[in-house]
Amino acid sequence: MEKGSFKNMKKQNQKNILTLIKNEDGISRAQIAEKLDVSRATVTNIVRELVKLELVEESKMGESRGGRRPMLLKL
């Protein structure tokens, strides 16, 4: 795959993640990964960048379904 296509894919993933957070305020990284069919690592890396840019913030802890409680995201 060409280098430019990785950048395009990353930008598209960023856009998709922001749209999903906007439409579903209080969504976890795991839910984003599941809904967008991307890896949790991809979501974590992109969300980390968006938090640094202050486009996304971690709002509160969500309900646990047996594991660690998820951190919910919002714009």
C-alpha distances in whole Angstrom, upper triangle without the diagonal:
4,7,8,7,8,11,11,11,13,16,16,17,19,21,21,22,25,26,27,29,31,31,32,34,34,31,30,26,27,28,25,22,24,24,21,19,17,18,21,20,17,20,23,20,20,24,25,23,25,28,28,28,31,29,30,32,33,36,38,38,37,39,38,38,39,36,36,37,34,33,33,31,33,32
4,6,5,7,9,10,11,13,15,16,17,19,20,21,23,25,26,27,29,31,32,33,34,35,32,31,28,28,29,26,24,26,26,22,22,19,20,23,21,19,22,23,21,20,24,25,23,24,28,27,27,30,28,29,32,34,37,39,39,39,41,40,40,41,38,38,38,35,34,34,32,33,32
4,5,5,7,9,10,11,13,15,16,17,19,20,21,23,25,26,28,29,31,32,33,33,31,30,26,27,28,25,23,26,26,22,22,19,20,22,20,17,20,21,18,18,22,22,20,22,25,24,24,27,26,27,30,31,34,37,37,37,39,39,39,40,37,36,36,33,32,32,30,31,30
4,5,5,6,9,10,11,12,14,15,17,18,20,21,23,24,26,27,29,30,31,32,30,29,26,27,28,24,23,26,25,21,21,19,20,23,21,17,20,22,19,17,21,22,19,21,24,23,22,26,24,25,29,30,34,36,37,37,39,39,39,41,38,37,37,33,32,32,29,29,28
4,5,5,6,8,10,10,12,14,15,16,18,20,21,22,24,25,27,28,29,30,28,27,24,25,25,22,20,23,22,18,18,16,18,20,19,16,18,20,18,16,20,21,19,20,24,24,23,26,24,25,28,29,32,35,35,35,37,37,37,38,36,35,35,31,31,30,27,28,27
4,5,5,6,9,10,10,12,14,15,16,18,20,21,22,24,26,26,28,28,26,24,21,22,23,20,18,21,21,17,17,14,15,17,15,12,15,17,14,13,17,18,16,18,21,21,20,23,22,22,25,27,30,32,32,32,34,34,34,35,33,32,32,28,28,27,25,26,25
4,5,5,6,9,10,10,12,14,15,17,18,20,21,22,24,25,26,27,25,24,21,23,23,20,19,22,21,18,18,16,17,18,16,13,15,17,14,12,16,17,14,16,19,19,18,21,19,20,23,25,28,31,31,32,34,34,35,36,33,32,32,28,27,26,24,24,23
4,5,5,6,9,10,11,12,14,15,16,18,20,21,22,24,25,27,24,24,21,23,23,19,18,21,20,16,17,15,17,19,18,14,16,18,16,13,17,18,16,16,20,20,19,22,19,21,24,26,29,31,32,32,34,34,35,36,34,33,32,29,27,26,24,24,23
4,5,5,6,9,10,10,12,14,15,16,18,20,21,22,24,24,22,21,18,19,20,16,15,17,16,13,13,11,13,16,15,11,13,15,14,12,15,17,15,16,19,20,19,21,19,20,23,24,27,29,29,29,31,31,31,33,31,30,29,26,25,24,22,22,22
4,5,5,6,9,10,10,12,14,15,16,18,20,21,22,22,20,19,16,18,18,15,14,17,16,13,14,11,13,14,13,9,10,13,10,8,12,13,11,12,16,16,16,18,16,16,20,21,24,26,27,27,29,29,30,31,29,28,27,24,22,22,19,20,19
4,5,5,6,9,10,11,12,14,15,16,18,20,21,22,20,20,17,19,19,16,16,18,17,14,16,14,15,16,16,12,12,14,12,9,12,14,12,12,15,16,14,17,14,15,19,21,24,26,27,27,30,31,31,33,31,29,28,25,23,22,19,19,17
4,5,5,6,9,10,11,12,14,15,16,18,20,21,19,19,17,18,18,14,14,16,15,11,13,12,14,16,16,12,12,15,14,11,13,16,14,13,17,18,17,19,16,16,20,21,24,26,27,27,29,30,30,32,30,29,28,24,23,21,19,19,18
4,5,5,6,9,10,10,12,14,15,16,18,18,16,16,13,15,14,11,10,13,12,8,10,9,11,12,12,9,8,12,11,8,10,13,12,12,15,17,16,17,15,14,17,19,21,23,24,23,26,26,26,28,26,25,24,21,20,18,16,16,16
4,5,5,6,9,10,11,12,14,15,16,17,15,15,13,15,15,11,12,15,14,11,13,12,13,13,13,10,9,11,10,6,8,11,9,8,12,13,12,14,11,11,14,16,19,21,22,22,25,26,27,29,27,25,24,20,18,17,14,14,13
4,5,5,6,9,10,11,12,14,15,17,15,16,15,17,16,12,14,16,14,11,14,13,16,16,16,13,12,14,14,10,11,14,13,11,14,16,14,15,12,12,16,18,20,23,24,23,26,27,28,31,29,27,26,22,20,18,15,14,13
4,6,5,6,9,10,11,12,14,15,13,14,13,14,13,9,11,13,10,8,11,11,14,14,15,12,10,14,14,11,11,15,14,12,15,18,16,17,14,13,16,18,19,22,22,21,24,25,25,28,26,25,24,20,19,17,14,14,13
4,5,5,6,9,10,10,11,13,10,11,9,12,11,7,9,11,10,8,11,10,12,12,13,10,8,11,11,8,8,12,12,10,12,15,14,14,11,10,13,14,16,18,19,18,21,22,23,25,23,22,20,16,15,13,10,11,11
4,5,5,6,9,10,10,12,11,12,12,15,13,10,12,15,13,11,15,14,16,15,16,14,11,13,13,10,9,12,12,9,11,14,12,12,8,8,11,13,15,18,19,19,22,23,25,27,25,24,22,18,16,13,10,9,8
4,6,5,6,8,10,13,11,14,13,16,13,10,13,15,12,11,15,15,17,17,19,16,13,16,17,13,12,16,15,12,15,18,16,15,12,11,14,16,17,19,21,20,23,24,25,28,27,25,23,19,18,15,12,11,10
4,5,5,6,8,10,8,10,11,12,10,7,11,12,9,9,13,13,15,15,17,15,12,14,16,13,12,16,16,13,15,18,17,16,13,11,14,15,15,17,18,17,19,21,22,24,23,22,20,16,15,12,10,10,10
4,5,5,5,7,6,9,10,12,10,8,12,13,11,12,15,15,16,15,17,15,12,13,15,12,10,14,14,11,12,16,15,14,10,8,10,11,12,14,15,14,17,19,21,24,22,21,18,14,13,10,7,6,7
4,6,6,9,9,12,14,16,14,12,15,16,14,14,18,18,20,19,20,18,15,17,18,15,13,16,16,13,14,17,16,14,11,10,12,13,13,16,18,17,20,22,24,27,26,24,21,18,16,12,9,7,6
4,6,9,9,13,14,16,13,11,15,15,12,13,17,18,20,19,22,20,16,19,20,17,16,19,20,16,17,21,20,18,14,13,15,16,15,17,19,17,19,22,23,26,25,24,22,18,17,13,11,10,10
4,6,6,10,12,13,10,10,13,14,11,13,16,17,19,18,20,19,15,17,19,17,15,18,19,16,17,21,20,18,15,13,14,14,13,14,15,13,16,18,19,22,22,21,18,15,14,10,9,8,10
4,6,9,12,14,12,11,15,16,14,16,19,19,20,18,21,20,16,17,19,17,14,17,18,15,15,19,18,16,13,10,11,11,9,11,13,12,15,17,19,22,22,20,17,14,12,8,7,5,7
4,7,10,12,10,11,14,15,14,16,19,19,19,17,19,19,15,15,18,17,13,16,18,15,14,18,19,16,14,11,10,9,7,8,9,8,11,14,16,19,18,16,13,10,9,5,5,5,9
4,7,8,6,7,10,11,11,12,15,15,16,13,16,16,12,13,16,15,12,15,17,15,14,18,19,17,15,11,11,10,10,10,10,9,11,13,14,17,16,15,12,9,8,5,5,7,11
4,5,5,6,9,10,11,12,14,14,13,10,13,13,10,10,14,13,10,13,16,14,14,17,19,17,16,12,11,9,10,10,9,8,10,11,13,15,13,12,10,6,6,5,6,9,13
4,5,5,6,9,10,11,12,11,10,7,9,10,6,7,10,10,8,11,13,13,13,16,17,17,15,12,12,10,12,13,12,11,13,13,14,16,14,13,11,8,8,7,8,11,14
4,5,5,6,9,10,10,10,9,6,10,11,8,9,13,13,12,14,17,16,16,20,21,20,19,16,16,14,15,15,13,11,13,12,12,14,12,12,11,8,10,10,11,14,17
4,5,5,6,8,10,10,11,9,13,13,10,12,15,14,13,16,18,17,17,21,22,21,19,16,16,14,15,15,14,11,12,13,13,15,14,14,13,10,11,10,11,13,16
4,5,5,6,8,8,9,8,11,10,7,10,12,11,10,14,15,14,15,19,19,18,16,13,15,14,15,16,15,14,16,16,16,19,17,17,15,12,12,10,10,12,14
4,6,5,6,5,6,5,9,8,6,9,12,11,11,14,16,15,17,20,20,21,18,16,17,16,18,19,17,16,17,17,17,19,17,17,16,13,14,13,13,15,17
4,6,5,7,8,8,12,12,10,13,15,15,15,18,20,19,20,23,24,24,21,19,20,19,20,20,18,16,17,16,15,18,17,17,17,14,15,15,15,17,19
4,6,8,11,11,14,13,11,14,17,15,15,19,20,18,20,23,23,23,20,18,19,19,20,20,19,17,18,18,18,20,19,20,19,16,17,15,15,16,18
4,6,9,10,13,11,9,13,15,13,14,17,18,17,19,22,22,22,19,17,19,19,21,22,21,20,21,21,21,23,22,22,21,17,18,16,15,17,18
4,7,9,12,10,10,14,15,14,15,18,19,19,21,24,24,25,22,20,22,21,23,24,23,21,22,21,20,22,21,21,21,18,19,18,18,20,21
4,7,8,7,7,11,12,11,13,15,16,17,19,21,22,22,20,19,20,20,22,23,22,21,22,21,21,22,21,20,21,17,18,18,17,19,20
4,5,5,7,9,10,11,12,14,16,17,18,20,22,23,21,19,20,19,22,22,21,20,21,20,20,21,18,18,19,16,17,17,17,20,21
4,5,5,6,9,10,10,12,14,15,16,18,20,20,19,17,17,16,19,19,17,17,18,17,17,18,15,15,15,12,13,14,14,17,19
4,5,5,6,9,10,10,13,14,15,17,19,20,19,17,18,17,20,20,19,19,21,20,20,21,18,16,17,15,15,16,16,19,20
4,5,5,6,9,10,11,12,14,16,17,18,17,16,17,17,20,21,21,20,23,22,22,23,20,19,20,16,16,17,15,18,19
4,6,5,6,8,10,10,12,14,15,16,14,12,14,14,17,18,17,17,19,19,20,21,19,17,17,13,13,13,12,14,15
4,6,5,6,9,10,10,12,14,15,14,12,13,12,15,16,16,16,19,18,20,21,18,16,15,12,11,12,11,14,16
4,6,5,7,9,10,11,13,14,14,13,14,14,18,19,19,20,23,22,23,24,21,19,19,16,15,15,14,16,17
4,5,5,6,9,10,11,12,11,10,13,13,17,19,19,20,23,23,24,26,23,21,20,17,15,15,12,14,14
4,5,5,6,9,10,10,9,7,9,10,13,15,16,17,20,20,22,24,21,18,17,14,12,11,9,11,11
4,6,5,6,9,10,10,9,10,10,14,16,17,18,21,22,24,25,22,19,18,15,13,13,11,13,13
4,5,5,6,9,9,9,11,13,16,19,20,21,25,25,27,28,25,23,22,18,16,16,13,14,13
4,5,5,6,5,6,8,11,14,17,19,20,23,24,26,28,25,23,21,18,15,14,11,11,10
4,5,5,6,5,6,8,11,14,16,18,22,23,25,27,24,21,19,16,13,12,10,10,9
4,5,8,8,9,11,15,17,19,22,25,26,29,30,27,23,22,19,16,16,13,14,13
4,5,8,10,13,16,19,21,23,27,28,30,32,29,26,25,21,18,17,14,13,11
4,6,7,10,13,16,19,21,25,26,29,30,28,25,23,20,16,15,12,11,9
4,7,11,13,16,19,20,24,25,28,30,28,25,23,19,16,14,10,9,6
4,7,9,13,15,16,20,22,24,26,24,21,19,15,12,10,7,6,5
4,6,9,12,14,18,20,22,24,22,19,17,14,10,9,6,6,6
4,6,9,11,14,16,19,21,19,15,13,10,6,6,5,6,9
4,7,9,13,15,19,21,19,16,13,11,7,6,6,6,9
4,6,10,12,16,18,16,13,10,8,6,5,8,9,13
4,7,9,12,14,12,10,6,6,5,6,9,12,15
4,6,10,12,11,9,6,5,6,6,10,12,16
4,7,9,10,9,6,7,9,10,13,16,20
4,6,6,6,5,7,10,11,15,18,22
4,6,8,8,9,13,14,18,21,24
4,7,8,11,14,16,20,23,27
4,6,9,12,15,18,22,25
4,6,9,12,16,19,23
4,7,9,13,16,20
4,6,9,13,17
4,7,10,13
4,7,11
4,7
4
